[in-house]
Amino acid sequence: MTILSLHNVSKRFGALTVTDDVTFDVPRGQALGIIGPNGAGKSTLFNLITGNIRADAGRIDFLGRDVTRDPAMKRVQAGVGRSFQIPQPFEKLTVFENLATAASFGRRLPERAVTAACLDILEQTELMRRANTPAGQLSLLERKRLELARAMATGPQLLLLDEIAGGLTEGECQALVATIRAIHAQGTTIIWIEHVLHALNAVVERLLVLDFGRVIGIGEPAAIMASKEVREIYLGIEI
């Protein structure tokens, strides 16, 4: 079953086209990586999927329903969860309180169910020992884990990760990738934007390449990275 479909989606800001006739599908349970140079339109694509900005043309289907005009909160409650590139937790709230806030708004569950869901996510993201720690006191890796946990707390059927490995050391990156891989192994559908290619390759089954808002290629990671066009985009020279 296809969980997400984009059909000829475009977005412009004035004369600048940032998303140009983008079409692709994501099957349920798959992990799709999105790569491309800076300014390729990757984060804009996420904003279109989540409803933070509205497409100028095309259609976005989620779980078989047209959500193109749905606001962001309605998409969250339908099952679209997202982490952001720069973690912005409620720094004076504890880790648990951050999760409970996300779960309460995203899932609209009673208090007892919210608590049970958050405790399970704390275990999955290795944050249980920091549950009562104010978010402002966390290390960078822990803040990244909290950003992942907050996205999961909304109960997503589709989890969007925006450069979540950025800024981490090699060891920290490996630890976070192991957590994401375990979450995906439980059946969570993931779309992941990332510049750390070895992190993506450890999790995703397909790669999509964006350049100047257009889809340059989509397919099995090894084949995509072997593409002459993709290598020219990344190296900036003719191969």
Accessible surface in RSA format (square Angstrom, percent):
REM  Atomic radii and reference values for relative SASA: ProtOr
REM  Chains: A
REM  Algorithm: Lee & Richards
REM  Probe-radius: 1.40
REM  Slices: 20
REM RES _ NUM      All-atoms   Total-Side   Main-Chain    Non-polar    All polar
REM                ABS   REL    ABS   REL    ABS   REL    ABS   REL    ABS   REL
RES MET A   1   146.05  75.6  83.70  55.4  62.35 148.5  77.42  65.8  68.63  90.9
RES THR A   2    56.11  39.9  44.37  45.0  11.74  28.0  17.85  24.0  38.26  57.8
RES ILE A   3     0.78   0.4   0.00   0.0   0.78   1.9   0.45   0.3   0.33   0.9
RES LEU A   4     1.57   0.9   1.01   0.7   0.56   1.4   1.57   1.1   0.00   0.0
RES SER A   5    13.46  11.4  13.15  17.6   0.31   0.7   1.57   3.4  11.88  16.6
RES LEU A   6     0.10   0.1   0.00   0.0   0.10   0.2   0.00   0.0   0.10   0.3
RES HIS A   7    53.95  29.5  53.00  36.8   0.95   2.4  35.77  36.9  18.18  21.2
RES ASN A   8    80.67  55.6  78.00  75.4   2.68   6.4  18.89  45.5  61.78  59.7
RES VAL A   9     0.00   0.0   0.00   0.0   0.00   0.0   0.00   0.0   0.00   0.0
RES SER A  10     8.56   7.2   8.56  11.4   0.00   0.0   0.97   2.1   7.59  10.6
RES LYS A  11    27.23  13.3  27.23  16.7   0.00   0.0   0.21   0.2  27.02  28.8
RES ARG A  12   113.51  47.7 104.10  53.1   9.41  22.4  33.61  45.9  79.90  48.4
RES PHE A  13   101.30  50.7  88.34  54.7  12.96  33.7  93.17  56.5   8.12  23.2
RES GLY A  14    74.12  91.4   0.00   N/A  74.12  91.4  45.58 125.1  28.54  63.9
RES ALA A  15   115.37 106.1  69.50 107.3  45.86 104.3  81.37 114.6  34.00  90.1
RES LEU A  16   115.57  64.4 111.43  79.7   4.13  10.4 114.60  80.5   0.96   2.6
RES THR A  17    42.87  30.5  30.44  30.9  12.43  29.6  15.87  21.3  27.00  40.8
RES VAL A  18    24.46  16.1  20.07  18.2   4.39  10.6  23.98  20.8   0.48   1.3
RES THR A  19     2.20   1.6   2.01   2.0   0.18   0.4   1.97   2.6   0.22   0.3
RES ASP A  20    38.37  26.9  37.15  37.0   1.21   2.9   0.22   0.5  38.14  38.0
RES ASP A  21    69.07  48.4  55.90  55.6  13.16  31.1  12.52  29.5  56.55  56.4
RES VAL A  22     0.86   0.6   0.31   0.3   0.55   1.3   0.86   0.7   0.00   0.0
RES THR A  23    70.25  50.0  54.25  55.0  16.00  38.1  53.26  71.5  16.99  25.7
RES PHE A  24    11.02   5.5   1.96   1.2   9.06  23.6  11.02   6.7   0.00   0.0
RES ASP A  25    68.64  48.1  63.85  63.5   4.80  11.3  14.67  34.5  53.97  53.8
RES VAL A  26     0.00   0.0   0.00   0.0   0.00   0.0   0.00   0.0   0.00   0.0
RES PRO A  27    51.57  37.6  51.57  47.0   0.00   0.0  51.57  42.6   0.00   0.0
RES ARG A  28   106.89  44.9  84.85  43.3  22.04  52.5  46.26  63.2  60.63  36.7
RES GLY A  29    29.14  35.9   0.00   N/A  29.14  35.9  15.28  41.9  13.86  31.0
RES GLN A  30    32.65  18.3  28.94  21.1   3.72   8.9   8.93  19.0  23.72  18.0
RES ALA A  31     0.00   0.0   0.00   0.0   0.00   0.0   0.00   0.0   0.00   0.0
RES LEU A  32     0.00   0.0   0.00   0.0   0.00   0.0   0.00   0.0   0.00   0.0
RES GLY A  33     0.00   0.0   0.00   N/A   0.00   0.0   0.00   0.0   0.00   0.0
RES ILE A  34     0.00   0.0   0.00   0.0   0.00   0.0   0.00   0.0   0.00   0.0
RES ILE A  35     0.27   0.2   0.00   0.0   0.27   0.7   0.27   0.2   0.00   0.0
RES GLY A  36     0.16   0.2   0.00   N/A   0.16   0.2   0.00   0.0   0.16   0.4
RES PRO A  37    38.87  28.3  33.55  30.6   5.32  19.3  38.87  32.1   0.00   0.0
RES ASN A  38   132.78  91.6 105.57 102.0  27.21  65.5  34.65  83.4  98.13  94.8
RES GLY A  39    75.76  93.4   0.00   N/A  75.76  93.4  41.93 115.1  33.83  75.8
RES ALA A  40     2.56   2.4   0.00   0.0   2.56   5.8   1.82   2.6   0.74   2.0
RES GLY A  41    11.90  14.7   0.00   N/A  11.90  14.7   8.52  23.4   3.37   7.6
RES LYS A  42    12.58   6.1  10.10   6.2   2.48   5.9   3.83   3.4   8.76   9.3
RES SER A  43    44.06  37.2  41.28  55.1   2.79   6.4  30.91  65.8  13.15  18.4
RES THR A  44    23.44  16.7  22.24  22.5   1.20   2.9   0.08   0.1  23.36  35.3
RES LEU A  45     0.67   0.4   0.67   0.5   0.00   0.0   0.67   0.5   0.00   0.0
RES PHE A  46     0.00   0.0   0.00   0.0   0.00   0.0   0.00   0.0   0.00   0.0
RES ASN A  47    36.98  25.5  36.98  35.7   0.00   0.0   0.08   0.2  36.89  35.7
RES LEU A  48     0.83   0.5   0.11   0.1   0.72   1.8   0.11   0.1   0.72   1.9
RES ILE A  49     1.66   0.9   0.31   0.2   1.34   3.2   0.31   0.2   1.34   3.6
RES THR A  50    10.81   7.7   9.85  10.0   0.96   2.3  10.17  13.7   0.64   1.0
RES GLY A  51    16.01  19.7   0.00   N/A  16.01  19.7   0.74   2.0  15.28  34.2
RES ASN A  52    81.55  56.2  50.88  49.2  30.67  73.9  13.45  32.4  68.10  65.8
RES ILE A  53    43.48  24.7  35.75  26.6   7.73  18.6  42.97  30.9   0.52   1.4
RES ARG A  54   127.07  53.4 121.09  61.7   5.98  14.2  40.39  55.2  86.68  52.5
RES ALA A  55     5.42   5.0   0.60   0.9   4.82  11.0   0.60   0.8   4.82  12.8
RES ASP A  56    74.67  52.3  43.01  42.8  31.65  74.8  21.35  50.2  53.32  53.2
RES ALA A  57    45.11  41.5  38.31  59.1   6.80  15.5  45.11  63.5   0.00   0.0
RES GLY A  58    34.17  42.1   0.00   N/A  34.17  42.1  11.89  32.6  22.28  49.9
RES ARG A  59    98.70  41.4  98.70  50.3   0.00   0.0  28.83  39.4  69.87  42.3
RES ILE A  60     1.35   0.8   1.35   1.0   0.00   0.0   1.35   1.0   0.00   0.0
RES ASP A  61    22.08  15.5  21.50  21.4   0.58   1.4   5.78  13.6  16.30  16.3
RES PHE A  62     5.38   2.7   3.52   2.2   1.86   4.8   3.52   2.1   1.86   5.3
RES LEU A  63    52.84  29.4  32.94  23.6  19.90  50.0  32.94  23.1  19.90  53.6
RES GLY A  64    73.05  90.1   0.00   N/A  73.05  90.1  34.97  96.0  38.08  85.3
RES ARG A  65   106.76  44.8 103.66  52.8   3.10   7.4  68.88  94.1  37.87  23.0
RES ASP A  66    74.70  52.3  58.34  58.1  16.36  38.7  27.97  65.8  46.73  46.6
RES VAL A  67     2.97   2.0   2.87   2.6   0.10   0.2   2.97   2.6   0.00   0.0
RES THR A  68     7.72   5.5   6.52   6.6   1.20   2.9   6.52   8.8   1.20   1.8
RES ARG A  69   126.40  53.1 116.16  59.2  10.24  24.4  59.44  81.2  66.96  40.6
RES ASP A  70    18.59  13.0  15.29  15.2   3.29   7.8   0.39   0.9  18.20  18.2
RES PRO A  71    81.58  59.5  75.07  68.4   6.51  23.7  81.58  67.4   0.00   0.0
RES ALA A  72    30.29  27.8  27.09  41.8   3.20   7.3  27.09  38.1   3.20   8.5
RES MET A  73    81.83  42.4  77.51  51.3   4.32  10.3  53.55  45.5  28.28  37.5
RES LYS A  74   101.34  49.4  97.68  59.9   3.66   8.7  55.97  50.4  45.38  48.3
RES ARG A  75     5.86   2.5   4.70   2.4   1.17   2.8   2.63   3.6   3.23   2.0
RES VAL A  76    37.56  24.7  36.50  33.0   1.07   2.6  36.50  31.7   1.07   2.9
RES GLN A  77    61.84  34.6  33.73  24.7  28.11  66.9   5.00  10.7  56.84  43.1
RES ALA A  78    34.56  31.8  15.98  24.7  18.59  42.3  27.22  38.3   7.35  19.5
RES GLY A  79     4.13   5.1   0.00   N/A   4.13   5.1   4.13  11.3   0.00   0.0
RES VAL A  80     4.78   3.1   3.01   2.7   1.77   4.3   3.23   2.8   1.55   4.2
RES GLY A  81     1.56   1.9   0.00   N/A   1.56   1.9   1.56   4.3   0.00   0.0
RES ARG A  82    32.92  13.8  16.27   8.3  16.65  39.6   9.38  12.8  23.54  14.3
RES SER A  83     0.00   0.0   0.00   0.0   0.00   0.0   0.00   0.0   0.00   0.0
RES PHE A  84    95.40  47.7  93.77  58.1   1.63   4.2  93.77  56.9   1.63   4.7
RES GLN A  85    80.17  44.8  74.62  54.5   5.55  13.2  15.57  33.1  64.59  49.0
RES ILE A  86   124.41  70.8 120.28  89.6   4.13  10.0 120.89  87.1   3.52   9.5
RES PRO A  87    14.53  10.6  10.12   9.2   4.41  16.0  10.12   8.4   4.41  27.4
RES GLN A  88   136.55  76.4 119.57  87.4  16.98  40.4  36.01  76.7 100.54  76.3
RES PRO A  89    12.44   9.1   1.72   1.6  10.73  39.0   1.72   1.4  10.73  66.7
RES PHE A  90   107.43  53.7 102.54  63.5   4.89  12.7 107.43  65.1   0.00   0.0
RES GLU A  91    86.05  49.4  77.78  58.8   8.26  19.7  27.41  53.0  58.63  47.9
RES LYS A  92   198.54  96.9 172.76 106.0  25.78  61.4 118.86 107.0  79.68  84.9
RES LEU A  93    63.38  35.3  63.38  45.3   0.00   0.0  63.38  44.5   0.00   0.0
RES THR A  94    27.00  19.2  27.00  27.4   0.00   0.0  24.84  33.4   2.16   3.3
RES VAL A  95     0.00   0.0   0.00   0.0   0.00   0.0   0.00   0.0   0.00   0.0
RES PHE A  96    49.27  24.6  49.27  30.5   0.00   0.0  49.27  29.9   0.00   0.0
RES GLU A  97    74.58  42.8  73.19  55.4   1.39   3.3  25.50  49.3  49.07  40.1
RES ASN A  98     0.75   0.5   0.00   0.0   0.75   1.8   0.00   0.0   0.75   0.7
RES LEU A  99     0.00   0.0   0.00   0.0   0.00   0.0   0.00   0.0   0.00   0.0
RES ALA A 100    21.50  19.8  21.18  32.7   0.32   0.7  21.50  30.3   0.00   0.0
RES THR A 101    41.19  29.3  35.40  35.9   5.79  13.8  27.40  36.8  13.80  20.9
RES ALA A 102    19.13  17.6   9.89  15.3   9.24  21.0  18.52  26.1   0.61   1.6
RES ALA A 103     0.15   0.1   0.15   0.2   0.00   0.0   0.15   0.2   0.00   0.0
RES SER A 104    51.81  43.8  42.07  56.1   9.74  22.4  25.53  54.4  26.28  36.8
RES PHE A 105   133.57  66.8 130.32  80.7   3.25   8.5 133.32  80.8   0.25   0.7
RES GLY A 106     3.89   4.8   0.00   N/A   3.89   4.8   0.33   0.9   3.56   8.0
RES ARG A 107    76.36  32.1  55.10  28.1  21.26  50.6  17.45  23.8  58.91  35.7
RES ARG A 108   166.00  69.7 135.68  69.2  30.31  72.2  54.34  74.3 111.66  67.7
RES LEU A 109    64.77  36.1  48.42  34.6  16.35  41.1  49.52  34.8  15.25  41.0
RES PRO A 110    95.79  69.8  82.54  75.2  13.24  48.1  94.95  78.4   0.84   5.2
RES GLU A 111   148.35  85.2 135.53 102.5  12.83  30.5  53.54 103.6  94.81  77.4
RES ARG A 112   212.02  89.0 201.88 102.9  10.14  24.1  84.02 114.8 128.01  77.6
RES ALA A 113    36.32  33.4  26.83  41.4   9.49  21.6  33.42  47.1   2.90   7.7
RES VAL A 114     7.92   5.2   7.92   7.2   0.00   0.0   7.92   6.9   0.00   0.0
RES THR A 115    51.85  36.9  51.85  52.6   0.00   0.0  37.59  50.5  14.26  21.6
RES ALA A 116    62.67  57.6  51.22  79.0  11.45  26.0  56.47  79.5   6.20  16.4
RES ALA A 117    16.90  15.5   6.96  10.7   9.94  22.6  16.06  22.6   0.83   2.2
RES CYS A 118     0.00   0.0   0.00   0.0   0.00   0.0   0.00   0.0   0.00   0.0
RES LEU A 119    76.91  42.8  76.55  54.8   0.36   0.9  76.86  54.0   0.05   0.1
RES ASP A 120    80.93  56.7  75.19  74.8   5.75  13.6  23.20  54.6  57.73  57.6
RES ILE A 121     5.02   2.9   5.02   3.7   0.00   0.0   5.02   3.6   0.00   0.0
RES LEU A 122     0.00   0.0   0.00   0.0   0.00   0.0   0.00   0.0   0.00   0.0
RES GLU A 123   109.64  62.9  95.64  72.4  14.00  33.3  34.41  66.6  75.23  61.4
RES GLN A 124    46.75  26.1  27.23  19.9  19.52  46.5  23.46  49.9  23.29  17.7
RES THR A 125     0.00   0.0   0.00   0.0   0.00   0.0   0.00   0.0   0.00   0.0
RES GLU A 126   110.68  63.5  89.32  67.6  21.36  50.9  38.64  74.7  72.04  58.8
RES LEU A 127     0.55   0.3   0.55   0.4   0.00   0.0   0.55   0.4   0.00   0.0
RES MET A 128    67.60  35.0  60.25  39.9   7.35  17.5  48.31  41.1  19.28  25.5
RES ARG A 129   190.90  80.2 151.66  77.3  39.24  93.4  76.89 105.1 114.01  69.1
RES ARG A 130    53.77  22.6  53.59  27.3   0.18   0.4   3.79   5.2  49.98  30.3
RES ALA A 131    13.04  12.0  12.22  18.9   0.82   1.9  12.22  17.2   0.82   2.2
RES ASN A 132   128.63  88.7 110.71 107.0  17.92  43.2  31.80  76.5  96.83  93.6
RES THR A 133    19.42  13.8  16.21  16.4   3.21   7.7   6.00   8.1  13.43  20.3
RES PRO A 134    43.48  31.7  43.48  39.6   0.00   0.0  43.48  35.9   0.00   0.0
RES ALA A 135     0.00   0.0   0.00   0.0   0.00   0.0   0.00   0.0   0.00   0.0
RES GLY A 136    38.47  47.4   0.00   N/A  38.47  47.4   9.91  27.2  28.56  64.0
RES GLN A 137   122.46  68.5  97.80  71.5  24.66  58.7  39.36  83.8  83.10  63.0
RES LEU A 138    14.18   7.9   0.00   0.0  14.18  35.6   0.21   0.1  13.96  37.6
RES SER A 139    57.48  48.6  44.64  59.6  12.84  29.6  50.04 106.6   7.44  10.4
RES LEU A 140    77.24  43.0  68.46  49.0   8.78  22.1  69.41  48.7   7.83  21.1
RES LEU A 141    30.16  16.8  30.09  21.5   0.07   0.2  30.09  21.1   0.07   0.2
RES GLU A 142    22.11  12.7  22.11  16.7   0.00   0.0  11.41  22.1  10.69   8.7
RES ARG A 143    45.49  19.1  44.77  22.8   0.72   1.7  12.42  17.0  33.07  20.0
RES LYS A 144     9.29   4.5   9.29   5.7   0.00   0.0   2.61   2.3   6.69   7.1
RES ARG A 145    12.80   5.4  12.80   6.5   0.00   0.0   2.34   3.2  10.46   6.3
RES LEU A 146     0.92   0.5   0.92   0.7   0.00   0.0   0.92   0.6   0.00   0.0
RES GLU A 147     6.40   3.7   5.11   3.9   1.30   3.1   0.96   1.8   5.45   4.4
RES LEU A 148     0.24   0.1   0.24   0.2   0.00   0.0   0.24   0.2   0.00   0.0
RES ALA A 149     0.00   0.0   0.00   0.0   0.00   0.0   0.00   0.0   0.00   0.0
RES ARG A 150    41.05  17.2  39.57  20.2   1.48   3.5  11.46  15.7  29.59  17.9
RES ALA A 151     4.06   3.7   0.00   0.0   4.06   9.2   3.22   4.5   0.85   2.2
RES MET A 152    18.08   9.4  15.99  10.6   2.09   5.0  15.99  13.6   2.09   2.8
RES ALA A 153     0.01   0.0   0.00   0.0   0.01   0.0   0.01   0.0   0.00   0.0
RES THR A 154    20.68  14.7  17.46  17.7   3.22   7.7  17.27  23.2   3.41   5.2
RES GLY A 155    30.03  37.0   0.00   N/A  30.03  37.0  12.71  34.9  17.31  38.8
RES PRO A 156    25.30  18.4   7.21   6.6  18.10  65.8   7.61   6.3  17.69 110.0
RES GLN A 157    72.04  40.3  62.41  45.6   9.63  22.9  27.55  58.6  44.49  33.7
RES LEU A 158     0.00   0.0   0.00   0.0   0.00   0.0   0.00   0.0   0.00   0.0
RES LEU A 159     0.45   0.3   0.45   0.3   0.00   0.0   0.45   0.3   0.00   0.0
RES LEU A 160     0.00   0.0   0.00   0.0   0.00   0.0   0.00   0.0   0.00   0.0
RES LEU A 161     0.00   0.0   0.00   0.0   0.00   0.0   0.00   0.0   0.00   0.0
RES ASP A 162     3.37   2.4   3.37   3.3   0.00   0.0   0.00   0.0   3.37   3.4
RES GLU A 163    23.15  13.3  22.84  17.3   0.31   0.7   0.48   0.9  22.67  18.5
RES ILE A 164     0.90   0.5   0.56   0.4   0.34   0.8   0.90   0.7   0.00   0.0
RES ALA A 165     2.31   2.1   0.29   0.4   2.02   4.6   0.29   0.4   2.02   5.4
RES GLY A 166    25.45  31.4   0.00   N/A  25.45  31.4  22.24  61.0   3.21   7.2
RES GLY A 167    71.98  88.8   0.00   N/A  71.98  88.8  37.52 103.0  34.46  77.2
RES LEU A 168    24.59  13.7   0.00   0.0  24.59  61.8   0.44   0.3  24.15  65.0
RES THR A 169    84.05  59.8  75.33  76.4   8.72  20.8  77.38 103.9   6.67  10.1
RES GLU A 170    98.10  56.3  87.22  66.0  10.88  25.9  58.69 113.5  39.42  32.2
RES GLY A 171    46.18  57.0   0.00   N/A  46.18  57.0  34.64  95.0  11.55  25.9
RES GLU A 172    52.96  30.4  49.90  37.7   3.06   7.3  15.35  29.7  37.61  30.7
RES CYS A 173     4.62   3.5   4.62   5.2   0.00   0.0   4.03  10.2   0.59   0.6
RES GLN A 174   106.56  59.6  98.88  72.3   7.69  18.3  32.65  69.5  73.91  56.1
RES ALA A 175    38.94  35.8  28.60  44.1  10.34  23.5  37.59  52.9   1.35   3.6
RES LEU A 176     0.53   0.3   0.53   0.4   0.00   0.0   0.53   0.4   0.00   0.0
RES VAL A 177     7.71   5.1   7.71   7.0   0.00   0.0   7.71   6.7   0.00   0.0
RES ALA A 178    47.50  43.7  41.23  63.6   6.27  14.3  41.63  58.6   5.86  15.5
RES THR A 179     5.37   3.8   0.17   0.2   5.20  12.4   4.99   6.7   0.39   0.6
RES ILE A 180     0.65   0.4   0.64   0.5   0.01   0.0   0.65   0.5   0.00   0.0
RES ARG A 181   111.10  46.6 110.81  56.5   0.29   0.7  51.09  69.8  60.01  36.4
RES ALA A 182    53.18  48.9  45.22  69.8   7.96  18.1  51.67  72.8   1.51   4.0
RES ILE A 183     3.95   2.2   3.82   2.8   0.13   0.3   3.82   2.8   0.13   0.3
RES HIS A 184    20.92  11.4  17.35  12.1   3.57   9.1  12.59  13.0   8.33   9.7
RES ALA A 185    85.82  78.9  45.25  69.8  40.57  92.3  56.07  79.0  29.75  78.8
RES GLN A 186   125.93  70.4  85.33  62.4  40.59  96.7  44.53  94.8  81.39  61.7
RES GLY A 187    44.23  54.5   0.00   N/A  44.23  54.5  29.98  82.3  14.26  31.9
RES THR A 188    31.83  22.6  24.36  24.7   7.47  17.8  12.05  16.2  19.77  29.9
RES THR A 189     1.23   0.9   0.92   0.9   0.31   0.7   0.00   0.0   1.23   1.9
RES ILE A 190     0.00   0.0   0.00   0.0   0.00   0.0   0.00   0.0   0.00   0.0
RES ILE A 191     0.00   0.0   0.00   0.0   0.00   0.0   0.00   0.0   0.00   0.0
RES TRP A 192     0.00   0.0   0.00   0.0   0.00   0.0   0.00   0.0   0.00   0.0
RES ILE A 193     0.23   0.1   0.23   0.2   0.00   0.0   0.23   0.2   0.00   0.0
RES GLU A 194     1.08   0.6   0.84   0.6   0.24   0.6   0.00   0.0   1.08   0.9
RES HIS A 195    72.93  39.9  53.99  37.5  18.94  48.5  44.62  46.0  28.31  32.9
RES VAL A 196    40.31  26.5  35.22  31.9   5.09  12.3  40.31  35.0   0.00   0.0
RES LEU A 197    49.31  27.5  45.42  32.5   3.89   9.8  45.42  31.9   3.89  10.5
RES HIS A 198    95.92  52.4  85.11  59.2  10.81  27.6  68.00  70.1  27.92  32.5
RES ALA A 199     0.78   0.7   0.00   0.0   0.78   1.8   0.78   1.1   0.00   0.0
RES LEU A 200     0.22   0.1   0.22   0.2   0.00   0.0   0.22   0.2   0.00   0.0
RES ASN A 201    75.49  52.1  50.67  49.0  24.82  59.8  22.24  53.5  53.25  51.5
RES ALA A 202    42.65  39.2  17.06  26.3  25.58  58.2  29.09  41.0  13.55  35.9
RES VAL A 203    10.91   7.2   0.00   0.0  10.91  26.3   2.70   2.3   8.21  22.3
RES VAL A 204    11.59   7.6   0.00   0.0  11.59  27.9   0.00   0.0  11.59  31.4
RES GLU A 205    80.93  46.5  68.04  51.5  12.88  30.7  54.72 105.8  26.20  21.4
RES ARG A 206    53.95  22.7  53.95  27.5   0.00   0.0  25.48  34.8  28.47  17.3
RES LEU A 207     0.88   0.5   0.88   0.6   0.00   0.0   0.88   0.6   0.00   0.0
RES LEU A 208     0.00   0.0   0.00   0.0   0.00   0.0   0.00   0.0   0.00   0.0
RES VAL A 209     0.00   0.0   0.00   0.0   0.00   0.0   0.00   0.0   0.00   0.0
RES LEU A 210     2.15   1.2   2.15   1.5   0.00   0.0   2.15   1.5   0.00   0.0
RES ASP A 211    24.87  17.4  22.69  22.6   2.17   5.1   0.01   0.0  24.86  24.8
RES PHE A 212   163.42  81.8 153.07  94.8  10.35  26.9 157.40  95.4   6.01  17.2
RES GLY A 213     1.52   1.9   0.00   N/A   1.52   1.9   0.80   2.2   0.72   1.6
RES ARG A 214   118.21  49.6 118.21  60.3   0.00   0.0  33.32  45.5  84.89  51.4
RES VAL A 215    46.13  30.4  20.49  18.5  25.64  61.8  20.49  17.8  25.64  69.6
RES ILE A 216    48.45  27.6  23.39  17.4  25.07  60.4  25.43  18.3  23.03  62.5
RES GLY A 217    18.72  23.1   0.00   N/A  18.72  23.1  18.72  51.4   0.00   0.0
RES ILE A 218    63.17  35.9  38.69  28.8  24.48  59.0  38.69  27.9  24.48  66.4
RES GLY A 219    18.99  23.4   0.00   N/A  18.99  23.4  18.99  52.1   0.00   0.0
RES GLU A 220    98.00  56.3  90.59  68.5   7.41  17.6  58.15 112.5  39.85  32.5
RES PRO A 221    17.29  12.6  17.00  15.5   0.29   1.1  17.29  14.3   0.00   0.0
RES ALA A 222    69.42  63.8  53.78  83.0  15.64  35.6  63.51  89.4   5.91  15.6
RES ALA A 223    64.66  59.5  47.53  73.4  17.13  39.0  56.02  78.9   8.64  22.9
RES ILE A 224    15.47   8.8  14.82  11.0   0.65   1.6  15.47  11.1   0.00   0.0
RES MET A 225    52.04  27.0  45.41  30.1   6.63  15.8  45.68  38.8   6.37   8.4
RES ALA A 226    66.98  61.6  48.59  75.0  18.38  41.8  56.04  78.9  10.94  29.0
RES SER A 227    37.63  31.8  26.99  36.0  10.64  24.5  25.53  54.4  12.10  17.0
RES LYS A 228   108.57  53.0 102.68  63.0   5.89  14.0  74.81  67.3  33.76  36.0
RES GLU A 229    89.47  51.4  86.28  65.3   3.19   7.6  30.63  59.3  58.84  48.0
RES VAL A 230     2.08   1.4   2.08   1.9   0.00   0.0   2.08   1.8   0.00   0.0
RES ARG A 231    98.52  41.4  95.95  48.9   2.57   6.1  33.00  45.1  65.52  39.7
RES GLU A 232    41.36  23.7  36.82  27.9   4.55  10.8  10.72  20.7  30.64  25.0
RES ILE A 233    36.21  20.6  15.57  11.6  20.63  49.7  23.39  16.8  12.82  34.8
RES TYR A 234    76.52  35.7  46.49  26.5  30.03  78.1  47.91  36.0  28.61  35.3
RES LEU A 235   111.63  62.2  86.53  61.9  25.10  63.1  89.27  62.7  22.36  60.2
RES GLY A 236    64.58  79.6   0.00   N/A  64.58  79.6  34.28  94.1  30.31  67.9
RES ILE A 237   112.04  63.8 102.33  76.2   9.70  23.4 111.57  80.3   0.47   1.3
RES GLU A 238   156.12  89.6 123.88  93.7  32.24  76.8  43.26  83.7 112.86  92.1
RES ILE A 239    73.02  41.6  37.58  28.0  35.44  85.4  65.49  47.2   7.54  20.5
END  Absolute sums over single chains surface
CHAIN  1 A    10780.4       8464.4       2315.9       6081.5       4698.9
END  Absolute sums over all chains
TOTAL         10780.4       8464.4       2315.9       6081.5       4698.9
